[in-house]
Amino acid sequence: MLQPEYYPRLYLSEGINRDKLEKLKRELSVRPQKAGVYLLALAGNAADQLDIYASKYLQQKYYKKHPPYIIGIAEDYEKAVEIVEQIAREAWAARGDAQLRDYLLAGMESADVECGIKNT
């Protein structure tokens, strides 16, 4: 069973029901192809910052050994891109740069990095 890790202040698009978030997380662990959502994750390589992919890709063998660190869930690709834009605006406002990965990792370590992040 896949056990992805989730960002403490998980970003969700408007179409994702917060009341059913735990159920969605379980579904992503057991049957990712059925979840029908797009995931934003920290990139698996140092050259990139974030990855966006359909949840169905979590059923690949690679992700069983290398579960993604999920920072956001969106109902479609366009909404996932909007979340990336939101994170970029927040990073710029908080740090004055577009180092999204560093901004998100700092948010994990410090409760001071709020800038509009929606808490789960």
Jmol script that loads the backbone (N, CA, C; Angstrom):
load data "model"
ATOM      1  N   MET A   1       0.847  -1.194   0.000  1.00  0.00           N
ATOM      2  CA  MET A   1       0.000   0.000   0.000  1.00  0.00           C
ATOM      3  C   MET A   1       0.882   1.243   0.000  1.00  0.00           C
ATOM      4  N   LEU A   2       0.558   2.179  -0.835  1.00  0.00           N
ATOM      5  CA  LEU A   2       1.277   3.440  -0.966  1.00  0.00           C
ATOM      6  C   LEU A   2       0.971   4.334   0.231  1.00  0.00           C
ATOM      7  N   GLN A   3       1.989   4.933   0.806  1.00  0.00           N
ATOM      8  CA  GLN A   3       1.797   5.859   1.918  1.00  0.00           C
ATOM      9  C   GLN A   3       2.483   7.183   1.628  1.00  0.00           C
ATOM     10  N   PRO A   4       1.866   8.019   0.812  1.00  0.00           N
ATOM     11  CA  PRO A   4       2.492   9.320   0.559  1.00  0.00           C
ATOM     12  C   PRO A   4       2.480  10.183   1.814  1.00  0.00           C
ATOM     13  N   GLU A   5       3.423  11.090   1.873  1.00  0.00           N
ATOM     14  CA  GLU A   5       3.450  12.062   2.961  1.00  0.00           C
ATOM     15  C   GLU A   5       2.748  13.326   2.476  1.00  0.00           C
ATOM     16  N   TYR A   6       2.155  14.050   3.418  1.00  0.00           N
ATOM     17  CA  TYR A   6       1.405  15.254   3.077  1.00  0.00           C
ATOM     18  C   TYR A   6       1.981  16.458   3.812  1.00  0.00           C
ATOM     19  N   TYR A   7       2.031  17.556   3.094  1.00  0.00           N
ATOM     20  CA  TYR A   7       2.451  18.843   3.653  1.00  0.00           C
ATOM     21  C   TYR A   7       1.519  19.187   4.814  1.00  0.00           C
ATOM     22  N   PRO A   8       2.037  19.693   5.927  1.00  0.00           N
ATOM     23  CA  PRO A   8       1.172  19.993   7.081  1.00  0.00           C
ATOM     24  C   PRO A   8       0.049  20.990   6.769  1.00  0.00           C
ATOM     25  N   ARG A   9       0.314  21.926   5.864  1.00  0.00           N
ATOM     26  CA  ARG A   9      -0.698  22.912   5.465  1.00  0.00           C
ATOM     27  C   ARG A   9      -1.055  22.672   4.002  1.00  0.00           C
ATOM     28  N   LEU A  10      -1.621  21.519   3.770  1.00  0.00           N
ATOM     29  CA  LEU A  10      -1.923  21.039   2.422  1.00  0.00           C
ATOM     30  C   LEU A  10      -2.767  22.040   1.645  1.00  0.00           C
ATOM     31  N   TYR A  11      -2.332  22.347   0.442  1.00  0.00           N
ATOM     32  CA  TYR A  11      -3.090  23.230  -0.445  1.00  0.00           C
ATOM     33  C   TYR A  11      -4.176  22.411  -1.127  1.00  0.00           C
ATOM     34  N   LEU A  12      -5.377  22.953  -1.154  1.00  0.00           N
ATOM     35  CA  LEU A  12      -6.493  22.294  -1.818  1.00  0.00           C
ATOM     36  C   LEU A  12      -7.189  23.277  -2.732  1.00  0.00           C
ATOM     37  N   SER A  13      -7.556  22.821  -3.921  1.00  0.00           N
ATOM     38  CA  SER A  13      -8.335  23.681  -4.805  1.00  0.00           C
ATOM     39  C   SER A  13      -9.775  23.714  -4.286  1.00  0.00           C
ATOM     40  N   GLU A  14     -10.534  24.656  -4.794  1.00  0.00           N
ATOM     41  CA  GLU A  14     -11.906  24.857  -4.312  1.00  0.00           C
ATOM     42  C   GLU A  14     -12.799  23.631  -4.501  1.00  0.00           C
ATOM     43  N   GLY A  15     -12.519  22.824  -5.508  1.00  0.00           N
ATOM     44  CA  GLY A  15     -13.359  21.666  -5.802  1.00  0.00           C
ATOM     45  C   GLY A  15     -13.085  20.448  -4.932  1.00  0.00           C
ATOM     46  N   ILE A  16     -12.091  20.530  -4.049  1.00  0.00           N
ATOM     47  CA  ILE A  16     -11.775  19.418  -3.152  1.00  0.00           C
ATOM     48  C   ILE A  16     -12.499  19.642  -1.830  1.00  0.00           C
ATOM     49  N   ASN A  17     -13.287  18.677  -1.445  1.00  0.00           N
ATOM     50  CA  ASN A  17     -14.093  18.766  -0.238  1.00  0.00           C
ATOM     51  C   ASN A  17     -13.237  18.503   1.004  1.00  0.00           C
ATOM     52  N   ARG A  18     -13.047  19.525   1.818  1.00  0.00           N
ATOM     53  CA  ARG A  18     -12.246  19.387   3.045  1.00  0.00           C
ATOM     54  C   ARG A  18     -12.840  18.366   4.014  1.00  0.00           C
ATOM     55  N   ASP A  19     -14.169  18.263   4.025  1.00  0.00           N
ATOM     56  CA  ASP A  19     -14.818  17.323   4.939  1.00  0.00           C
ATOM     57  C   ASP A  19     -14.509  15.874   4.577  1.00  0.00           C
ATOM     58  N   LYS A  20     -14.172  15.642   3.311  1.00  0.00           N
ATOM     59  CA  LYS A  20     -13.890  14.284   2.854  1.00  0.00           C
ATOM     60  C   LYS A  20     -12.413  14.075   2.546  1.00  0.00           C
ATOM     61  N   LEU A  21     -11.561  14.945   3.083  1.00  0.00           N
ATOM     62  CA  LEU A  21     -10.142  14.891   2.788  1.00  0.00           C
ATOM     63  C   LEU A  21      -9.498  13.590   3.272  1.00  0.00           C
ATOM     64  N   GLU A  22      -9.822  13.151   4.468  1.00  0.00           N
ATOM     65  CA  GLU A  22      -9.224  11.918   4.992  1.00  0.00           C
ATOM     66  C   GLU A  22      -9.622  10.727   4.131  1.00  0.00           C
ATOM     67  N   LYS A  23     -10.861  10.708   3.668  1.00  0.00           N
ATOM     68  CA  LYS A  23     -11.316   9.638   2.784  1.00  0.00           C
ATOM     69  C   LYS A  23     -10.531   9.682   1.472  1.00  0.00           C
ATOM     70  N   LEU A  24     -10.304  10.873   0.936  1.00  0.00           N
ATOM     71  CA  LEU A  24      -9.538  11.026  -0.292  1.00  0.00           C
ATOM     72  C   LEU A  24      -8.101  10.549  -0.095  1.00  0.00           C
ATOM     73  N   LYS A  25      -7.504  10.865   1.036  1.00  0.00           N
ATOM     74  CA  LYS A  25      -6.137  10.412   1.318  1.00  0.00           C
ATOM     75  C   LYS A  25      -6.069   8.887   1.374  1.00  0.00           C
ATOM     76  N   ARG A  26      -7.058   8.261   2.004  1.00  0.00           N
ATOM     77  CA  ARG A  26      -7.098   6.792   2.054  1.00  0.00           C
ATOM     78  C   ARG A  26      -7.228   6.220   0.641  1.00  0.00           C
ATOM     79  N   GLU A  27      -8.069   6.826  -0.159  1.00  0.00           N
ATOM     80  CA  GLU A  27      -8.260   6.363  -1.529  1.00  0.00           C
ATOM     81  C   GLU A  27      -6.979   6.496  -2.339  1.00  0.00           C
ATOM     82  N   LEU A  28      -6.245   7.573  -2.130  1.00  0.00           N
ATOM     83  CA  LEU A  28      -4.972   7.755  -2.819  1.00  0.00           C
ATOM     84  C   LEU A  28      -3.973   6.670  -2.407  1.00  0.00           C
ATOM     85  N   SER A  29      -4.058   6.207  -1.173  1.00  0.00           N
ATOM     86  CA  SER A  29      -3.159   5.161  -0.689  1.00  0.00           C
ATOM     87  C   SER A  29      -3.527   3.793  -1.237  1.00  0.00           C
ATOM     88  N   VAL A  30      -4.814   3.522  -1.373  1.00  0.00           N
ATOM     89  CA  VAL A  30      -5.276   2.191  -1.753  1.00  0.00           C
ATOM     90  C   VAL A  30      -5.549   2.063  -3.247  1.00  0.00           C
ATOM     91  N   ARG A  31      -6.287   3.015  -3.810  1.00  0.00           N
ATOM     92  CA  ARG A  31      -6.687   2.968  -5.220  1.00  0.00           C
ATOM     93  C   ARG A  31      -6.485   4.333  -5.868  1.00  0.00           C
ATOM     94  N   PRO A  32      -5.225   4.719  -6.111  1.00  0.00           N
ATOM     95  CA  PRO A  32      -4.975   6.064  -6.651  1.00  0.00           C
ATOM     96  C   PRO A  32      -5.633   6.310  -8.000  1.00  0.00           C
ATOM     97  N   GLN A  33      -5.816   5.269  -8.807  1.00  0.00           N
ATOM     98  CA  GLN A  33      -6.433   5.450 -10.120  1.00  0.00           C
ATOM     99  C   GLN A  33      -7.895   5.850 -10.004  1.00  0.00           C
ATOM    100  N   LYS A  34      -8.536   5.559  -8.888  1.00  0.00           N
ATOM    101  CA  LYS A  34      -9.940   5.892  -8.683  1.00  0.00           C
ATOM    102  C   LYS A  34     -10.132   7.299  -8.114  1.00  0.00           C
ATOM    103  N   ALA A  35      -9.081   7.880  -7.559  1.00  0.00           N
ATOM    104  CA  ALA A  35      -9.207   9.184  -6.898  1.00  0.00           C
ATOM    105  C   ALA A  35      -9.546  10.287  -7.887  1.00  0.00           C
ATOM    106  N   GLY A  36      -9.021  10.221  -9.092  1.00  0.00           N
ATOM    107  CA  GLY A  36      -9.352  11.186 -10.135  1.00  0.00           C
ATOM    108  C   GLY A  36      -9.004  12.624  -9.818  1.00  0.00           C
ATOM    109  N   VAL A  37      -7.864  12.838  -9.179  1.00  0.00           N
ATOM    110  CA  VAL A  37      -7.426  14.191  -8.845  1.00  0.00           C
ATOM    111  C   VAL A  37      -6.005  14.404  -9.370  1.00  0.00           C
ATOM    112  N   TYR A  38      -5.554  15.644  -9.313  1.00  0.00           N
ATOM    113  CA  TYR A  38      -4.183  15.981  -9.655  1.00  0.00           C
ATOM    114  C   TYR A  38      -3.438  16.332  -8.384  1.00  0.00           C
ATOM    115  N   LEU A  39      -2.187  15.919  -8.332  1.00  0.00           N
ATOM    116  CA  LEU A  39      -1.368  16.119  -7.144  1.00  0.00           C
ATOM    117  C   LEU A  39      -0.216  17.060  -7.451  1.00  0.00           C
ATOM    118  N   LEU A  40       0.098  17.900  -6.480  1.00  0.00           N
ATOM    119  CA  LEU A  40       1.286  18.740  -6.534  1.00  0.00           C
ATOM    120  C   LEU A  40       2.233  18.156  -5.503  1.00  0.00           C
ATOM    121  N   ALA A  41       3.445  17.892  -5.927  1.00  0.00           N
ATOM    122  CA  ALA A  41       4.418  17.282  -5.027  1.00  0.00           C
ATOM    123  C   ALA A  41       5.761  17.973  -5.187  1.00  0.00           C
ATOM    124  N   LEU A  42       6.574  17.869  -4.144  1.00  0.00           N
ATOM    125  CA  LEU A  42       7.943  18.349  -4.280  1.00  0.00           C
ATOM    126  C   LEU A  42       8.608  17.483  -5.335  1.00  0.00           C
ATOM    127  N   ALA A  43       9.367  18.095  -6.191  1.00  0.00           N
ATOM    128  CA  ALA A  43      10.015  17.371  -7.284  1.00  0.00           C
ATOM    129  C   ALA A  43      10.985  16.337  -6.735  1.00  0.00           C
ATOM    130  N   GLY A  44      11.089  15.248  -7.443  1.00  0.00           N
ATOM    131  CA  GLY A  44      11.976  14.166  -7.028  1.00  0.00           C
ATOM    132  C   GLY A  44      13.438  14.414  -7.376  1.00  0.00           C
ATOM    133  N   ASN A  45      13.723  15.494  -8.078  1.00  0.00           N
ATOM    134  CA  ASN A  45      15.114  15.808  -8.433  1.00  0.00           C
ATOM    135  C   ASN A  45      15.425  17.253  -8.039  1.00  0.00           C
ATOM    136  N   ALA A  46      16.703  17.535  -7.954  1.00  0.00           N
ATOM    137  CA  ALA A  46      17.138  18.861  -7.509  1.00  0.00           C
ATOM    138  C   ALA A  46      16.969  19.944  -8.575  1.00  0.00           C
ATOM    139  N   ALA A  47      16.811  19.556  -9.825  1.00  0.00           N
ATOM    140  CA  ALA A  47      16.704  20.539 -10.905  1.00  0.00           C
ATOM    141  C   ALA A  47      15.339  21.213 -10.960  1.00  0.00           C
ATOM    142  N   ASP A  48      14.314  20.545 -10.468  1.00  0.00           N
ATOM    143  CA  ASP A  48      12.953  21.074 -10.500  1.00  0.00           C
ATOM    144  C   ASP A  48      12.477  21.411  -9.090  1.00  0.00           C
ATOM    145  N   GLN A  49      11.372  22.158  -9.021  1.00  0.00           N
ATOM    146  CA  GLN A  49      10.833  22.521  -7.717  1.00  0.00           C
ATOM    147  C   GLN A  49       9.587  21.713  -7.357  1.00  0.00           C
ATOM    148  N   LEU A  50       8.642  21.670  -8.298  1.00  0.00           N
ATOM    149  CA  LEU A  50       7.379  20.976  -8.047  1.00  0.00           C
ATOM    150  C   LEU A  50       7.018  20.108  -9.244  1.00  0.00           C
ATOM    151  N   ASP A  51       6.263  19.068  -8.972  1.00  0.00           N
ATOM    152  CA  ASP A  51       5.701  18.226 -10.022  1.00  0.00           C
ATOM    153  C   ASP A  51       4.187  18.268  -9.907  1.00  0.00           C
ATOM    154  N   ILE A  52       3.516  18.188 -11.056  1.00  0.00           N
ATOM    155  CA  ILE A  52       2.060  18.050 -11.099  1.00  0.00           C
ATOM    156  C   ILE A  52       1.778  16.789 -11.898  1.00  0.00           C
ATOM    157  N   TYR A  53       0.975  15.896 -11.328  1.00  0.00           N
ATOM    158  CA  TYR A  53       0.610  14.708 -12.079  1.00  0.00           C
ATOM    159  C   TYR A  53      -0.732  14.165 -11.629  1.00  0.00           C
ATOM    160  N   ALA A  54      -1.340  13.392 -12.511  1.00  0.00           N
ATOM    161  CA  ALA A  54      -2.629  12.759 -12.200  1.00  0.00           C
ATOM    162  C   ALA A  54      -2.402  11.681 -11.142  1.00  0.00           C
ATOM    163  N   SER A  55      -3.370  11.531 -10.245  1.00  0.00           N
ATOM    164  CA  SER A  55      -3.232  10.563  -9.161  1.00  0.00           C
ATOM    165  C   SER A  55      -3.042   9.145  -9.664  1.00  0.00           C
ATOM    166  N   LYS A  56      -3.527   8.833 -10.860  1.00  0.00           N
ATOM    167  CA  LYS A  56      -3.397   7.476 -11.389  1.00  0.00           C
ATOM    168  C   LYS A  56      -1.938   7.053 -11.543  1.00  0.00           C
ATOM    169  N   TYR A  57      -1.019   8.004 -11.651  1.00  0.00           N
ATOM    170  CA  TYR A  57       0.386   7.656 -11.769  1.00  0.00           C
ATOM    171  C   TYR A  57       0.956   7.075 -10.484  1.00  0.00           C
ATOM    172  N   LEU A  58       0.269   7.236  -9.370  1.00  0.00           N
ATOM    173  CA  LEU A  58       0.745   6.666  -8.107  1.00  0.00           C
ATOM    174  C   LEU A  58       0.709   5.141  -8.109  1.00  0.00           C
ATOM    175  N   GLN A  59       0.011   4.537  -9.043  1.00  0.00           N
ATOM    176  CA  GLN A  59      -0.021   3.080  -9.092  1.00  0.00           C
ATOM    177  C   GLN A  59       1.228   2.490  -9.737  1.00  0.00           C
ATOM    178  N   GLN A  60       2.105   3.316 -10.263  1.00  0.00           N
ATOM    179  CA  GLN A  60       3.359   2.823 -10.834  1.00  0.00           C
ATOM    180  C   GLN A  60       4.265   2.295  -9.724  1.00  0.00           C
ATOM    181  N   LYS A  61       5.045   1.284 -10.047  1.00  0.00           N
ATOM    182  CA  LYS A  61       5.920   0.637  -9.055  1.00  0.00           C
ATOM    183  C   LYS A  61       6.898   1.617  -8.414  1.00  0.00           C
ATOM    184  N   TYR A  62       7.351   2.583  -9.174  1.00  0.00           N
ATOM    185  CA  TYR A  62       8.311   3.561  -8.654  1.00  0.00           C
ATOM    186  C   TYR A  62       7.804   4.215  -7.371  1.00  0.00           C
ATOM    187  N   TYR A  63       6.524   4.574  -7.348  1.00  0.00           N
ATOM    188  CA  TYR A  63       5.977   5.312  -6.211  1.00  0.00           C
ATOM    189  C   TYR A  63       5.775   4.438  -4.978  1.00  0.00           C
ATOM    190  N   LYS A  64       5.783   3.126  -5.134  1.00  0.00           N
ATOM    191  CA  LYS A  64       5.703   2.242  -3.968  1.00  0.00           C
ATOM    192  C   LYS A  64       6.992   2.321  -3.152  1.00  0.00           C
ATOM    193  N   LYS A  65       8.100   2.518  -3.854  1.00  0.00           N
ATOM    194  CA  LYS A  65       9.397   2.635  -3.174  1.00  0.00           C
ATOM    195  C   LYS A  65       9.761   4.083  -2.871  1.00  0.00           C
ATOM    196  N   HIS A  66       9.190   5.006  -3.654  1.00  0.00           N
ATOM    197  CA  HIS A  66       9.502   6.429  -3.516  1.00  0.00           C
ATOM    198  C   HIS A  66       8.200   7.227  -3.436  1.00  0.00           C
ATOM    199  N   PRO A  67       7.492   7.143  -2.317  1.00  0.00           N
ATOM    200  CA  PRO A  67       6.228   7.888  -2.235  1.00  0.00           C
ATOM    201  C   PRO A  67       6.463   9.390  -2.324  1.00  0.00           C
ATOM    202  N   PRO A  68       5.583  10.102  -3.006  1.00  0.00           N
ATOM    203  CA  PRO A  68       5.762  11.545  -3.169  1.00  0.00           C
ATOM    204  C   PRO A  68       5.448  12.300  -1.877  1.00  0.00           C
ATOM    205  N   TYR A  69       6.005  13.492  -1.796  1.00  0.00           N
ATOM    206  CA  TYR A  69       5.659  14.397  -0.702  1.00  0.00           C
ATOM    207  C   TYR A  69       4.639  15.374  -1.280  1.00  0.00           C
ATOM    208  N   ILE A  70       3.379  15.159  -0.969  1.00  0.00           N
ATOM    209  CA  ILE A  70       2.287  15.902  -1.582  1.00  0.00           C
ATOM    210  C   ILE A  70       2.046  17.221  -0.855  1.00  0.00           C
ATOM    211  N   ILE A  71       2.069  18.303  -1.618  1.00  0.00           N
ATOM    212  CA  ILE A  71       1.828  19.613  -1.027  1.00  0.00           C
ATOM    213  C   ILE A  71       0.478  20.184  -1.429  1.00  0.00           C
ATOM    214  N   GLY A  72      -0.181  19.564  -2.419  1.00  0.00           N
ATOM    215  CA  GLY A  72      -1.481  20.074  -2.843  1.00  0.00           C
ATOM    216  C   GLY A  72      -2.278  19.046  -3.624  1.00  0.00           C
ATOM    217  N   ILE A  73      -3.595  19.222  -3.598  1.00  0.00           N
ATOM    218  CA  ILE A  73      -4.507  18.354  -4.332  1.00  0.00           C
ATOM    219  C   ILE A  73      -5.505  19.256  -5.055  1.00  0.00           C
ATOM    220  N   ALA A  74      -5.714  18.960  -6.339  1.00  0.00           N
ATOM    221  CA  ALA A  74      -6.643  19.753  -7.151  1.00  0.00           C
ATOM    222  C   ALA A  74      -7.539  18.816  -7.953  1.00  0.00           C
ATOM    223  N   GLU A  75      -8.706  19.328  -8.337  1.00  0.00           N
ATOM    224  CA  GLU A  75      -9.647  18.490  -9.085  1.00  0.00           C
ATOM    225  C   GLU A  75      -9.274  18.331 -10.553  1.00  0.00           C
ATOM    226  N   ASP A  76      -8.444  19.233 -11.094  1.00  0.00           N
ATOM    227  CA  ASP A  76      -7.995  19.090 -12.473  1.00  0.00           C
ATOM    228  C   ASP A  76      -6.651  19.800 -12.641  1.00  0.00           C
ATOM    229  N   TYR A  77      -6.072  19.635 -13.818  1.00  0.00           N
ATOM    230  CA  TYR A  77      -4.741  20.184 -14.074  1.00  0.00           C
ATOM    231  C   TYR A  77      -4.718  21.703 -13.964  1.00  0.00           C
ATOM    232  N   GLU A  78      -5.725  22.362 -14.511  1.00  0.00           N
ATOM    233  CA  GLU A  78      -5.761  23.832 -14.481  1.00  0.00           C
ATOM    234  C   GLU A  78      -5.783  24.354 -13.047  1.00  0.00           C
ATOM    235  N   LYS A  79      -6.540  23.691 -12.184  1.00  0.00           N
ATOM    236  CA  LYS A  79      -6.596  24.108 -10.775  1.00  0.00           C
ATOM    237  C   LYS A  79      -5.264  23.844 -10.088  1.00  0.00           C
ATOM    238  N   ALA A  80      -4.566  22.800 -10.492  1.00  0.00           N
ATOM    239  CA  ALA A  80      -3.246  22.524  -9.931  1.00  0.00           C
ATOM    240  C   ALA A  80      -2.268  23.635 -10.304  1.00  0.00           C
ATOM    241  N   VAL A  81      -2.347  24.102 -11.543  1.00  0.00           N
ATOM    242  CA  VAL A  81      -1.494  25.205 -11.983  1.00  0.00           C
ATOM    243  C   VAL A  81      -1.826  26.471 -11.185  1.00  0.00           C
ATOM    244  N   GLU A  82      -3.093  26.706 -10.906  1.00  0.00           N
ATOM    245  CA  GLU A  82      -3.490  27.861 -10.090  1.00  0.00           C
ATOM    246  C   GLU A  82      -2.880  27.783  -8.698  1.00  0.00           C
ATOM    247  N   ILE A  83      -2.794  26.589  -8.145  1.00  0.00           N
ATOM    248  CA  ILE A  83      -2.170  26.440  -6.825  1.00  0.00           C
ATOM    249  C   ILE A  83      -0.685  26.771  -6.906  1.00  0.00           C
ATOM    250  N   VAL A  84      -0.020  26.335  -7.962  1.00  0.00           N
ATOM    251  CA  VAL A  84       1.396  26.671  -8.142  1.00  0.00           C
ATOM    252  C   VAL A  84       1.562  28.184  -8.231  1.00  0.00           C
ATOM    253  N   GLU A  85       0.674  28.845  -8.964  1.00  0.00           N
ATOM    254  CA  GLU A  85       0.728  30.306  -9.059  1.00  0.00           C
ATOM    255  C   GLU A  85       0.539  30.952  -7.687  1.00  0.00           C
ATOM    256  N   GLN A  86      -0.381  30.423  -6.898  1.00  0.00           N
ATOM    257  CA  GLN A  86      -0.614  30.941  -5.546  1.00  0.00           C
ATOM    258  C   GLN A  86       0.636  30.785  -4.685  1.00  0.00           C
ATOM    259  N   ILE A  87       1.267  29.625  -4.753  1.00  0.00           N
ATOM    260  CA  ILE A  87       2.483  29.389  -3.975  1.00  0.00           C
ATOM    261  C   ILE A  87       3.585  30.353  -4.420  1.00  0.00           C
ATOM    262  N   ALA A  88       3.693  30.589  -5.725  1.00  0.00           N
ATOM    263  CA  ALA A  88       4.711  31.518  -6.242  1.00  0.00           C
ATOM    264  C   ALA A  88       4.469  32.933  -5.711  1.00  0.00           C
ATOM    265  N   ARG A  89       3.201  33.373  -5.703  1.00  0.00           N
ATOM    266  CA  ARG A  89       2.883  34.711  -5.162  1.00  0.00           C
ATOM    267  C   ARG A  89       3.241  34.783  -3.680  1.00  0.00           C
ATOM    268  N   GLU A  90       2.916  33.727  -2.934  1.00  0.00           N
ATOM    269  CA  GLU A  90       3.222  33.708  -1.503  1.00  0.00           C
ATOM    270  C   GLU A  90       4.727  33.733  -1.259  1.00  0.00           C
ATOM    271  N   ALA A  91       5.471  32.935  -2.035  1.00  0.00           N
ATOM    272  CA  ALA A  91       6.928  32.900  -1.879  1.00  0.00           C
ATOM    273  C   ALA A  91       7.528  34.266  -2.179  1.00  0.00           C
ATOM    274  N   TRP A  92       7.035  34.914  -3.234  1.00  0.00           N
ATOM    275  CA  TRP A  92       7.538  36.240  -3.592  1.00  0.00           C
ATOM    276  C   TRP A  92       7.248  37.241  -2.480  1.00  0.00           C
ATOM    277  N   ALA A  93       6.033  37.191  -1.933  1.00  0.00           N
ATOM    278  CA  ALA A  93       5.661  38.126  -0.862  1.00  0.00           C
ATOM    279  C   ALA A  93       6.475  37.873   0.410  1.00  0.00           C
ATOM    280  N   ALA A  94       6.728  36.627   0.721  1.00  0.00           N
ATOM    281  CA  ALA A  94       7.412  36.287   1.967  1.00  0.00           C
ATOM    282  C   ALA A  94       8.931  36.390   1.865  1.00  0.00           C
ATOM    283  N   ARG A  95       9.486  36.053   0.690  1.00  0.00           N
ATOM    284  CA  ARG A  95      10.936  35.925   0.570  1.00  0.00           C
ATOM    285  C   ARG A  95      11.552  36.813  -0.492  1.00  0.00           C
ATOM    286  N   GLY A  96      10.742  37.289  -1.439  1.00  0.00           N
ATOM    287  CA  GLY A  96      11.278  38.097  -2.519  1.00  0.00           C
ATOM    288  C   GLY A  96      11.955  37.284  -3.605  1.00  0.00           C
ATOM    289  N   ASP A  97      11.663  35.984  -3.639  1.00  0.00           N
ATOM    290  CA  ASP A  97      12.222  35.144  -4.702  1.00  0.00           C
ATOM    291  C   ASP A  97      11.195  34.087  -5.104  1.00  0.00           C
ATOM    292  N   ALA A  98      11.565  33.267  -6.064  1.00  0.00           N
ATOM    293  CA  ALA A  98      10.653  32.229  -6.554  1.00  0.00           C
ATOM    294  C   ALA A  98      11.184  30.837  -6.243  1.00  0.00           C
ATOM    295  N   GLN A  99      11.852  30.722  -5.122  1.00  0.00           N
ATOM    296  CA  GLN A  99      12.348  29.411  -4.683  1.00  0.00           C
ATOM    297  C   GLN A  99      11.226  28.696  -3.938  1.00  0.00           C
ATOM    298  N   LEU A 100      10.297  28.123  -4.692  1.00  0.00           N
ATOM    299  CA  LEU A 100       9.088  27.534  -4.114  1.00  0.00           C
ATOM    300  C   LEU A 100       9.411  26.391  -3.166  1.00  0.00           C
ATOM    301  N   ARG A 101      10.323  25.554  -3.552  1.00  0.00           N
ATOM    302  CA  ARG A 101      10.687  24.409  -2.703  1.00  0.00           C
ATOM    303  C   ARG A 101      11.210  24.889  -1.348  1.00  0.00           C
ATOM    304  N   ASP A 102      12.119  25.857  -1.370  1.00  0.00           N
ATOM    305  CA  ASP A 102      12.664  26.387  -0.116  1.00  0.00           C
ATOM    306  C   ASP A 102      11.568  27.037   0.725  1.00  0.00           C
ATOM    307  N   TYR A 103      10.684  27.763   0.066  1.00  0.00           N
ATOM    308  CA  TYR A 103       9.574  28.406   0.759  1.00  0.00           C
ATOM    309  C   TYR A 103       8.685  27.371   1.450  1.00  0.00           C
ATOM    310  N   LEU A 104       8.353  26.308   0.744  1.00  0.00           N
ATOM    311  CA  LEU A 104       7.492  25.271   1.314  1.00  0.00           C
ATOM    312  C   LEU A 104       8.187  24.533   2.452  1.00  0.00           C
ATOM    313  N   LEU A 105       9.464  24.250   2.285  1.00  0.00           N
ATOM    314  CA  LEU A 105      10.198  23.568   3.352  1.00  0.00           C
ATOM    315  C   LEU A 105      10.318  24.458   4.588  1.00  0.00           C
ATOM    316  N   ALA A 106      10.481  25.756   4.392  1.00  0.00           N
ATOM    317  CA  ALA A 106      10.510  26.688   5.527  1.00  0.00           C
ATOM    318  C   ALA A 106       9.154  26.710   6.214  1.00  0.00           C
ATOM    319  N   GLY A 107       8.091  26.571   5.452  1.00  0.00           N
ATOM    320  CA  GLY A 107       6.747  26.533   6.018  1.00  0.00           C
ATOM    321  C   GLY A 107       6.519  25.316   6.886  1.00  0.00           C
ATOM    322  N   MET A 108       7.234  24.241   6.584  1.00  0.00           N
ATOM    323  CA  MET A 108       7.130  23.040   7.407  1.00  0.00           C
ATOM    324  C   MET A 108       7.804  23.265   8.750  1.00  0.00           C
ATOM    325  N   GLU A 109       8.867  24.021   8.729  1.00  0.00           N
ATOM    326  CA  GLU A 109       9.677  24.215   9.929  1.00  0.00           C
ATOM    327  C   GLU A 109       9.185  25.355  10.805  1.00  0.00           C
ATOM    328  N   SER A 110       8.439  26.290  10.226  1.00  0.00           N
ATOM    329  CA  SER A 110       8.071  27.480  10.972  1.00  0.00           C
ATOM    330  C   SER A 110       6.599  27.818  10.802  1.00  0.00           C
ATOM    331  N   ALA A 111       5.932  28.021  11.885  1.00  0.00           N
ATOM    332  CA  ALA A 111       4.535  28.429  11.836  1.00  0.00           C
ATOM    333  C   ALA A 111       4.406  29.898  11.434  1.00  0.00           C
ATOM    334  N   ASP A 112       5.528  30.607  11.356  1.00  0.00           N
ATOM    335  CA  ASP A 112       5.518  32.013  10.981  1.00  0.00           C
ATOM    336  C   ASP A 112       5.231  32.222   9.487  1.00  0.00           C
ATOM    337  N   VAL A 113       5.421  31.219   8.665  1.00  0.00           N
ATOM    338  CA  VAL A 113       5.225  31.324   7.230  1.00  0.00           C
ATOM    339  C   VAL A 113       3.778  30.984   6.925  1.00  0.00           C
ATOM    340  N   GLU A 114       2.905  31.938   7.065  1.00  0.00           N
ATOM    341  CA  GLU A 114       1.479  31.704   6.818  1.00  0.00           C
ATOM    342  C   GLU A 114       1.064  32.243   5.466  1.00  0.00           C
ATOM    343  N   CYS A 115       1.191  33.522   5.233  1.00  0.00           N
ATOM    344  CA  CYS A 115       0.926  34.150   3.938  1.00  0.00           C
ATOM    345  C   CYS A 115      -0.248  33.546   3.176  1.00  0.00           C
ATOM    346  N   GLY A 116      -1.315  33.210   3.844  1.00  0.00           N
ATOM    347  CA  GLY A 116      -2.490  32.748   3.126  1.00  0.00           C
ATOM    348  C   GLY A 116      -2.576  31.272   2.910  1.00  0.00           C
ATOM    349  N   ILE A 117      -1.636  30.491   3.436  1.00  0.00           N
ATOM    350  CA  ILE A 117      -1.713  29.038   3.276  1.00  0.00           C
ATOM    351  C   ILE A 117      -2.914  28.530   4.047  1.00  0.00           C
ATOM    352  N   LYS A 118      -3.712  27.693   3.392  1.00  0.00           N
ATOM    353  CA  LYS A 118      -4.897  27.138   4.025  1.00  0.00           C
ATOM    354  C   LYS A 118      -4.496  25.935   4.865  1.00  0.00           C
ATOM    355  N   ASN A 119      -4.858  25.938   6.114  1.00  0.00           N
ATOM    356  CA  ASN A 119      -4.556  24.808   6.996  1.00  0.00           C
ATOM    357  C   ASN A 119      -5.566  23.702   6.788  1.00  0.00           C
ATOM    358  N   THR A 120      -5.076  22.449   6.928  1.00  0.00           N
ATOM    359  CA  THR A 120      -5.991  21.308   6.869  1.00  0.00           C
ATOM    360  C   THR A 120      -6.273  20.824   8.270  1.00  0.00           C
TER     361      THR A 120
END
end "model"
wireframe off; spacefill off
backbone 0.3
color backbone group
